[in-house]
Amino acid sequence: MKDQWQYSEGSGLALVDGASGQSIRFNELTQAAEDTATQLEHWRKRTLHFVLTRNRVPHALIIIAAFRSGVPIALVDPEADRAVLHSLIDRYRPESVVGCAEDIAKFEFENLRVHSVSGIMAQAIRNGDDTGATSIHPDLACLLSTSGSTGTPKFVRLTRRNLVTNATDIGRVLGLDEKVCSFAHLKLHYSFGLSVLNSQLIAGGTCVLSDAAVVEPAFWEQMRRHKATLLPCVPFHCEYLSKLGLRRLNLPTLNTVIQAGGACRRDALRGIHSDLTERNGGVFVMYGQTEASPRMTTLDSPDFFDHSDSVGKPMPSGEITILDPDGYPCKAGSTGEVVYQGPNVALGYATNRADLAKGDEFNGILKTGDLGFLSPEGFLTLRGRIARFAKVQGVRVSLDDVEALASKEIGQPCYAISAGEQIHLYVEDVRPVQDVARFKSQLKELSLKLRLPLGTIIVKNIETVPRKANGKPDCAKLASLNAIQ
């Protein structure tokens, strides 16, 4: 059944805490999840619970318990602003909020009763007459934010069928099995991070959960200690890995890198892929959105060099269509909107508790808002977002094209923001001054390629690009920065 959570019953490791080494084997997993659930109050179908998720074993057990028992949960960033979280609680009226005891304490839930769960966890509970009351659709399993943070009240409504189908497809295209050990460092409230947990456990492999950041020595030490073989990455992680180099990092067991979460410089990926092919591994490029649970395509490692600009072919359970502005299918090679169809497409969106009663509004079809084209062989190449365009002196310019061309010139990521009649191009820590001057001298050629007047593109140098919890650049914060030119 595509909506059932079935795990291995063997003695292999299922969950490992990267820092402490705490572990749970597959033949202990179901009982451990059930034991956790029995300590939670109001834990039943058609109730809603917020989970302040950290990448630790107790949090993973709560997620597993919810998915197996059919209890809807919203996965929330524990680093969210206090006012933002309280606003979400007012909108969605969850029966409880579950998380680390210290996280529950810091949010000061004045009107909720708090009790301890398994010693290190806690649950803040509403009074019996103060719950959401509104009915919840029986298929609803999980709410995830589309932004990778809780800065917006809009969540994606996902079903168990959505999640299981996609996790199974991911395991199939990546060849996941009991020999694979994934380093699960991406936040579990981020769709990419959750998909790593789900796909790995369904395939019978080991998930090493870690809260360490890629810039911390503990990150690489935990990978070595637990002999991780697979590393999921967003572009920022790939850039960092490319700069440091696999040989320098001394990761003898690593043979697979998954890259998703946005476009990444292909030069960086090619270097990583070349190193991994020496270990009979490689890079898999994946494309998706939270609304697709989240994967829609995969570029298999063997296809990387021949189709390195592509994000691959559709997942086994889905299909891709390219539509022109009038809604008609495009021929191969023609650019249009990417439309995905499959059983992993979400029910729709929610902005408050009442929306949780809604049924399937997407009907298995997701209009992604991305532009792309299909090759005759069925490989998808992306060309940016429909909405990511600037209008400069009457000329419509793709900000994604600006970023791609500029990043190629400088050899590191650049981020373009529309600023009226100009495009501000943010470059991370390009020093010394002569490097900035050299890059600015290349703007003339860049402007000519884009058919823009000179002076349209303004380079701004910043020390660190602000990022969301999912690792993607925070364009809203980027646009408001008083950066150094």
Secondary structure, 3 states (H helix, E strand, C coil): CCCCCCCCCCCCEEEEECCCCCEEEHHHHHHHHHHHHHCCCCCCCCCCEEEECCCCHHHHHHHHHHHHHCCCEEEECCCCCHHHHHHHHHHHCCCEEEEEHHHHHHCCCCCCEEEEECCCEEEEECCCCCCCCCCCCCCEEEEEECCCCCCCCCEEEEEHHHHHHHHHHHHHHHCCCCCCEEEECCCCCCHHHHHHHHHHHHHCCEEEECCCCCCCHHHHHHHHHCCCCEEEECHHHHHHHHHHCHHHHCCCCCCEEEECCCCCCHHHHHHHHHHHHCCCCEEEEEEECHHHCCEEEEECHHHCCCCCCCCEEECCCCEEEEECCCCCECCCCCCEEEEEECCCCCCEEECCHHHHHCCCCCCCEEEEEEEEEECCCCCEEEEEECCCEEEECCEEEEHHHHHHHHHHHHCCCEEEEEECCEEEEEEECCCCHHHHHHHHHCHHHHHHHHCCCCCCEEEEEECCCCECCCCCECHHHHHHCCCEC
